[in-house]
Amino acid sequence: MSGDRRRAARRPHLGQHFLASPHLAAAFVTAAGVDRRDLVVEIGAGTGALTVPLAEHAGQVWAIESDVELARRLDRRVRECPHVMVVAGNALDLPLPTRAFRVVANPPFAVTSALLRRVLDPAQQMQRGDVIVQWQVARARVRGQEGRPTDQLAATWHPWWEFRRGRRLPSAAFRPRPSVDAAVLIVERRHPALVDDAHFADYSAFIADAFARDRRASMTAPDGWVRRFGRTAGAR
């Protein structure tokens, strides 16, 4: 085991789980279809398992890592790649690009919900995300897309985003090994959106109120919320 991997394995308190195989990491980037036109934000860059193949395909990479020591080591590893910028910090707080970008990420499972809330705000310029999440999280997001929303977030995100599930990743594919399998969650921006971006706050409040008032809210198909919001907004 390399020095970087030994150090990574000693950081379970950070919730990090790194792809153990460089071939799997390269396959993940290839499946995402990244090319030289893309600005890619990598969240949870770690030791660079994804950063290196991203550097080979993307036009520009922002590799964000909250562990300062790992960020420093990664910066040295990619110092010959001028189109890769390593950023030490928390992706939940750092400014994101103001032009169209993609997210390719293997973040700690503990921050998945907060991360999705951040990048799926339509005010952000993300166009597509390929994110490694817990298997059950991927299932829930895709199930909410295909039929009735599984939760309030599914209903909230529906007008702007389409979800699908990529390959399943067994827990043995990571170091340290998590307790559950993972999957690639693929999120793509709708063009055009079903609700105007400027109405995101109003639509989110409308959904929150509906779920708070009616426990049967999840019986409504996703497009039904859009139609209801349109009628409600038109009546104001």
Secondary structure as GFF3:
##gff-version 3
##sequence-region A 1 236
A	DSSP	alpha_helix	3	9	.	.	.	ID=ss1
A	DSSP	three_ten_helix	12	14	.	.	.	ID=ss2
A	DSSP	beta_strand	18	19	.	.	.	ID=ss3
A	DSSP	alpha_helix	22	32	.	.	.	ID=ss4
A	DSSP	beta_strand	39	43	.	.	.	ID=ss5
A	DSSP	alpha_helix	51	57	.	.	.	ID=ss6
A	DSSP	beta_strand	60	65	.	.	.	ID=ss7
A	DSSP	alpha_helix	68	77	.	.	.	ID=ss8
A	DSSP	beta_strand	84	88	.	.	.	ID=ss9
A	DSSP	beta_strand	101	105	.	.	.	ID=ss10
A	DSSP	three_ten_helix	109	111	.	.	.	ID=ss11
A	DSSP	alpha_helix	112	119	.	.	.	ID=ss12
A	DSSP	beta_strand	126	134	.	.	.	ID=ss13
A	DSSP	alpha_helix	135	146	.	.	.	ID=ss14
A	DSSP	alpha_helix	152	157	.	.	.	ID=ss15
A	DSSP	beta_strand	161	169	.	.	.	ID=ss16
A	DSSP	three_ten_helix	171	173	.	.	.	ID=ss17
A	DSSP	beta_strand	174	175	.	.	.	ID=ss18
A	DSSP	beta_strand	182	189	.	.	.	ID=ss19
A	DSSP	three_ten_helix	197	199	.	.	.	ID=ss20
A	DSSP	alpha_helix	200	213	.	.	.	ID=ss21
A	DSSP	three_ten_helix	215	219	.	.	.	ID=ss22
A	DSSP	alpha_helix	222	234	.	.	.	ID=ss23
###
